[in-house]
Amino acid sequence: MRRTSKKTLLGTALAVTAAATVGGLSTDARSGWYARLRKPSWQPPPQAFGLVWTPLYASIAYASARALSRADDGSRPALRRALAANLMLNTAWTPLFFRARNPRLALAEILVLNVSNALLTRRLLREDRTAGLLLLPYAGWTVFATALNAAIARRNPNN
């Protein structure tokens, strides 16, 4: 069994950190627009999102590095592309929702992210079962975020 490469972990950590940074900079939960949105009663408080996303991003970086380190030369490029696509989709949601102020477009985008999560998880499971299992909380949280996004879009048809 191959060990997780420190160089690979650094690369995935940098990529995930870039995604997290764009998301953080694009979020504006204090804006008047966001405050006026009708939200479901089951929405977590704003501070919960940072508390949840921090370990999720860490698990994405570690799981991806673990799988990439164990992948053979033939499957590694496709795995890198799948991770890059997933992180781009992950990054895109926040600007669509908060900056474009478009919950419906953000909902369409997060549905694609859910598909990407399933495909990425499947790829990681094939390379390393532990790595794939480590992505399950991320996939689960994104499904929850999709339900929350859908509820907000439904309650705010003019936004």
C-alpha positions in Angstrom: 0.0 0.0 0.0 1.4 3.4 -1.0 1.4 6.2 1.5 -0.2 9.5 0.9 2.4 11.8 -0.8 3.1 15.0 1.1 3.5 16.8 -2.2 0.1 15.5 -3.4 -1.5 16.5 -0.2 0.0 20.0 -0.5 -1.4 20.3 -4.0 -4.9 19.1 -3.0 -4.8 21.4 0.1 -3.9 24.4 -2.0 -6.7 23.6 -4.6 -9.3 23.1 -1.8 -8.1 26.3 0.0 -8.5 28.3 -3.2 -12.1 27.0 -3.6 -12.8 27.7 0.1 -11.4 31.2 -0.2 -13.5 32.1 -3.2 -16.5 30.8 -1.4 -15.8 32.7 1.7 -15.1 35.9 -0.1 -18.4 35.5 -2.1 -20.6 34.9 0.8 -22.5 37.8 2.3 -25.0 36.4 4.8 -25.3 39.9 6.3 -26.5 41.6 3.1 -30.0 43.2 3.0 -30.9 41.0 0.1 -30.1 37.8 2.0 -31.8 39.0 5.2 -35.0 39.7 3.2 -35.1 36.1 1.7 -37.7 33.8 3.2 -35.8 30.8 4.6 -37.1 27.6 6.0 -37.2 27.2 9.8 -34.7 24.3 9.6 -31.9 26.5 8.1 -28.8 26.4 10.4 -27.5 29.7 11.8 -24.9 31.4 9.5 -22.0 30.5 11.8 -22.8 26.8 11.4 -21.7 26.9 7.7 -18.1 27.8 8.5 -18.0 25.2 11.3 -19.2 22.5 8.9 -17.3 23.5 5.8 -13.9 23.7 7.4 -13.6 19.9 8.2 -15.4 19.1 5.0 -12.7 20.9 3.0 -10.0 19.2 5.0 -11.5 15.8 4.2 -11.8 16.6 0.5 -8.1 17.6 0.4 -6.9 14.5 2.4 -9.2 12.0 0.7 -8.2 13.3 -2.8 -4.5 13.2 -1.9 -4.9 9.7 -0.5 -6.6 8.4 -3.6 -4.2 10.2 -6.0 -1.2 8.8 -4.1 -2.6 5.3 -4.5 -3.9 5.6 -8.1 -1.9 4.1 -10.9 -0.4 6.2 -13.6 -3.3 5.4 -15.9 -6.2 6.6 -13.7 -4.4 9.5 -11.9 -5.1 12.1 -14.7 -8.8 11.4 -14.8 -9.0 11.5 -11.0 -7.2 14.9 -11.1 -9.7 16.2 -13.7 -12.7 14.9 -11.7 -11.4 16.7 -8.6 -10.7 19.9 -10.5 -14.2 19.9 -12.0 -15.7 19.2 -8.6 -13.8 22.1 -7.0 -14.8 24.4 -9.8 -18.5 23.5 -9.3 -18.1 23.8 -5.5 -16.5 27.3 -6.0 -19.2 28.5 -8.5 -22.2 28.0 -6.2 -21.5 30.8 -3.8 -21.1 33.6 -6.3 -24.2 32.4 -8.2 -26.3 32.5 -5.0 -24.8 35.5 -3.1 -23.2 37.8 -5.8 -25.6 37.1 -8.7 -28.5 36.8 -6.1 -29.9 34.0 -8.1 -31.1 31.1 -6.0 -32.7 29.3 -9.0 -29.4 29.4 -11.0 -27.5 28.4 -7.9 -30.0 25.5 -7.5 -29.3 24.3 -11.0 -25.6 24.5 -10.4 -25.7 22.6 -7.1 -27.6 19.8 -8.7 -24.7 19.4 -11.1 -22.3 19.5 -8.1 -24.2 16.6 -6.6 -23.7 14.6 -9.7 -20.0 15.5 -9.6 -19.8 14.5 -5.9 -21.3 11.1 -6.7 -18.8 10.6 -9.6 -15.8 11.8 -7.6 -16.8 9.6 -4.6 -17.1 6.6 -6.9 -13.7 7.3 -8.4 -12.1 7.6 -5.0 -13.8 4.4 -3.7 -12.2 2.6 -6.7 -8.8 3.9 -5.9 -9.0 3.7 -2.1 -12.0 2.7 -0.1 -11.1 4.9 2.8 -10.6 7.9 0.6 -14.1 7.4 -1.0 -15.7 7.0 2.4 -14.1 10.2 3.6 -16.0 12.1 0.9 -19.4 10.9 2.0 -20.0 13.7 4.6 -19.2 16.2 1.9 -21.7 14.6 -0.5 -24.3 14.4 2.3 -23.8 18.1 3.3 -24.2 19.1 -0.3 -27.5 17.2 -0.6 -28.6 19.1 2.5 -27.4 22.4 1.0 -29.4 21.5 -2.2 -32.6 21.0 -0.2 -32.0 24.3 1.6 -31.3 26.1 -1.7 -34.5 24.6 -3.2 -36.5 25.7 -0.2 -35.2 29.2 -0.5 -35.8 29.3 -4.3 -39.4 28.0 -3.8 -40.1 30.6 -1.0 -38.7 33.5 -3.0 -40.0 33.1 -6.6 -39.0 36.7 -7.6 -35.4 36.3 -6.7 
